[in-house]
Amino acid sequence: MDNLSKRVKVILSLSSFFMLWVNAEGSEASSTTTYEHKARPWEVEFVNTFELNRDRESYEVNGFFNKLDSSFLHSLTSYDQVRLFGTLMYQNIEGTPTKSSLDFIEAMYRRKSILKEQDHFFNLDLELKSYYSTDDDFREMSSQNGAFIPQLVFSKNFTHRFSLESKLRHMFYFKRNNDPTTLDEEFRIYLSPSYYVPPGIIFNTLFTYKHTHRVGDTPRLPQDFDRLKVMPSVMVMLNRSAMLQFYADTEIAKSYDHRLINQHWRDAMTYGAAIYFTLL
């Protein structure tokens, strides 16, 4: 996994799985009981992730990284929410100095339930994000300072146990220069089906499609290329404020890589675990 992916990798929201869990528990308890998750004025969420790292050339495991994501959320109204997000990263990779850093900070505005499931078959949220990389080495290596990210979030509960979420995201990068290797923009589609098993286990698979546009062509990479990733996981709800996640993460295919899909799948495979918990 490249350094950029580590920094902007989507984090599955604990609140989404909490809602699936509550809905399922309500169904098991009573078919006439209605459960509603009311937004709290302030919420604090943390995600601590440990993942093995593979060398991009040899595909051998060459270390690990550990990161702590922190989210501070404030609900302005029942439908309007703002968030301040930050990531602390610790990397231990062979051949490079051990590194601890504040990776990036992000501000987000979320408009919830633009469309509601009970009226329009699915729920639609809008998110506007902007992040700034605080790591000097990463800014120099990637030739970018951050990005502006508009995102649409679609979700649908088909049953009390099965739900589907999809995100459409466009990333407009803040470039430091116009070197051909510099990322200009990227379009992403996330698709995430989830299935709940009582008393608190969730099976989830996250599919990610990326179309990347660079400033120009290079001998190694074309100006435009596509990637497809998959991340199956198992989540264990410990209570209504904590969850464990165990996952495998791999890249299925890249448009400029001519290896067979099954070979690419094996070479890119990595494993990780995360713990989610909320305060307030």
Salt bridges, closest charged atoms under 4 A:
ASP2 OD2 - ARG227 NH1 3.20
GLU25 OE1 - ARG240 NH2 3.37
GLU28 OE2 - ARG161 NH2 2.74
GLU43 OE1 - ARG40 NH2 3.26
GLU51 OE1 - LYS9 NZ 2.93
GLU57 OE2 - ARG220 NH2 3.27
ASP69 OD2 - LYS67 NZ 3.04
ASP80 OD2 - ARG111 NH1 2.75
ASP103 OD2 - ARG7 NE 3.31
GLU106 OE1 - ARG83 NH2 2.56
GLU117 OE2 - LYS156 NZ 3.63
GLU127 OE2 - ARG110 NE 2.88
GLU127 OE1 - LYS129 NZ 3.70
ASP135 OD2 - ARG7 NH2 3.51
ASP135 OD2 - LYS99 NZ 2.78
ASP136 OD1 - ARG139 NH2 2.40
ASP137 OD2 - LYS99 NZ 3.34
GLU140 OE2 - ARG176 NH2 2.74
ASP184 OD1 - LYS175 NZ 3.03
ASP184 OD2 - HIS213 NE2 3.75
GLU185 OE1 - HIS170 NE2 2.58
GLU186 OE1 - ARG188 NE 2.63
GLU186 OE2 - ARG227 NH2 3.47
ASP224 OD1 - HIS211 NE2 3.37
ASP224 OD1 - HIS213 ND1 2.90
ASP226 OD1 - HIS211 ND1 2.75
ASP249 OD2 - LYS9 NZ 3.31
ASP249 OD2 - LYS229 NZ 3.83
GLU251 OE2 - ARG227 NE 3.95
GLU251 OE1 - LYS254 NZ 3.81
GLU251 OE1 - HIS264 NE2 3.44
ASP257 OD2 - ARG259 NH2 2.81
ASP257 OD2 - HIS264 ND1 3.40
ASP267 OD2 - ARG259 NH1 2.30
